[in-house]
């Protein structure tokens, strides 16, 4: 332990210089780890201050600023990892409060330290940073071991940094090679963009907030007059409650560093006083569930070819997040979280419940059960053990909805048919009977062979044994083969495009988006254990 106070504690640690993984004490690179004290873990204010520090030090680089190497956010725990500055604070050297071994600083060193601290503040105030450092004092100036250069450290006393007019923020990434800039919007900018959050622009409302349509210029730099520039979707989080703020942070963390054609694009965010908003690309087609069984009369049934296209797009998004460095588990795969653009390209959205997958030789992540009833894998509900196969099960439910055109839970149906998965299971065992579950509205648009292959893939994804489910790369390959075989069968399959686009009508667009924003707002479909 390097130091302890009422707010936080500092610890010395060691990491590998290349991989940034933990090493044995005394080997590798020394780091300083700041951990908030127990009584502050999970409070909204501590979340807010932690995010401000990550945003500010995470994007600023200067010889006289201490380097923020990384951070940790797990459940309610939040830690920050800095470079280790061996000679401690200027306060200790001047007043020698904690040890008499500190030598008295010479005149030249004092002026050198003053110059270093001045350069740090000058950089803070420059056009590049535009930050105001409020709690500036000798205990926040650290000295290195080589030249007694001054490094200004962000105070561990909450509330010491005010970020004023940052134009954009780099969200922390697990990869040093990838650096995605998110636009930091001012609240007034989003008020203008949405016409002061006018009800006419409201696309939907849910348990943690509302989504509004808005407009920005093509460079995503300033708000535009309604109807001009580029359409955006603005999710405004309710001000009260910690859960909405935690999901807001998680969404920024994952969608801020992940980019893929089948992931909805997070353009920016707003964090001003108690206001928290997220800005996305506008998905003109709305959510998949509305197209399958929504009540909007203007929406025509999706054709078989479009359903398979959407399935492949959603599968690609999951295969991407499950692979690579992140190995992310979405944890809430469902049709209302799959959005469609004007060409019916599917994009996975809503990463508020996402988690990092198991690391090393671990088989699962143990966590609170969070998600949506009907889509959550049975072993996850029973044990809280989260794996990538949890997402595969959720995808299987979405596939079943695509095949049947029915919602996963429907209390208006007869008792035995209310749970779509349990109703469909007996049909999968028979090649002849399985065709009876298919949506009657698309009858004749697919071959029997293609239908059986799609049903078999769905059944595999819905296996009650996680190890029997395919991984998402295997799902992608199967859907690609299914798509190729359908194209090769030629004119034997009829294809009927929807006659009216869901985004051509304002009311239809609102209806299509409503399912997306109703995330976890219904107690009958959602649970947090």
Number of C-alpha atoms within 10 A of each C-alpha: 11 11 10 14 11 11 15 18 17 19 15 17 20 20 18 14 13 8 7 13 10 14 15 10 12 10 13 17 17 20 19 21 24 22 20 23 15 11 10 17 16 17 12 17 15 18 20 18 18 20 16 18 22 19 18 23 21 20 17 17 14 13 13 23 23 24 20 23 17 18 17 12 14 9 12 13 15 20 17 19 20 19 16 21 20 15 15 18 20 23 16 19 22 14 13 14 10 10 10 11 9 15 11 13 14 9 9 9 15 16 12 16 23 15 15 22 23 15 19 21 18 14 19 19 14 10 12 11 21 18 20 16 17 12 17 17 12 17 16 20 26 27 23 16 11 8 10 19 20 29 25 28 23 21 18 21 13 17 17 17 19 16 17 12 14 17 15 17 20 20 23 23 18 13 10 7 7 11 15 17 16 19 20 22 26 18 17 13 17 26 14 19 26 26 20 14 19 13 12 13 18 20 26 22 20 18 15 22 19 21 26 27 26 30 25 23 15 13 8 17 14 17 23 22 15 17 11 13 17 17 22 22 25 28 24 22 22 19 14 12 12 15 14 18 23 18 18 23 19 19 20 21 19 24 23 23 21 19 16 14 13 23 23 25 20 24 22 23 26 20 17 15 9 14 14 20 25 22 25 19 16 23 24 24 25 30 30 29 24 24 24 22 16 17 12 16 7 17 22 17 19 22 20 24 20 19 21 21 18 24 22 23 24 27 26 25 23 27 21 19 23 23 14 9 10 19 18 23 25 26 27 26 29 28 27 25 26 27 31 26 18 15 10 20 20 31 25 27 25 25 23 23 17 20 21 19 21 17 11 6 6 8 13 15 17 13 14 15 19 19 24 21 18 19 27 24 28 17 15 20 17 9 12 18 17 25 25 26 24 26 25 31 26 24 27 27 27 27 28 26 25 27 23 22 24 19 22 23 17 13 9 8 11 9 10 9 16 16 17 21 20 13 14 17 13 11 17 18 12 10 16 11 11 18 19 12 18 18 17 12 14 19 13 13 16 18 15 13 13 16 18 17 16 18 23 16 19 24 23 19 28 28 18 14 13 21 9 12 22 18 19 25 16 14 25 21 14 16 22 15 14 19 16 11 14 19 13 10 12 9 9 13 15 15 16 15 13 14 10 11 18 26 20 13 13 13 14 23 23 24 22 31 30 22 23 28 24 19 22 20 15 12 11 10 15 16 14 10 9
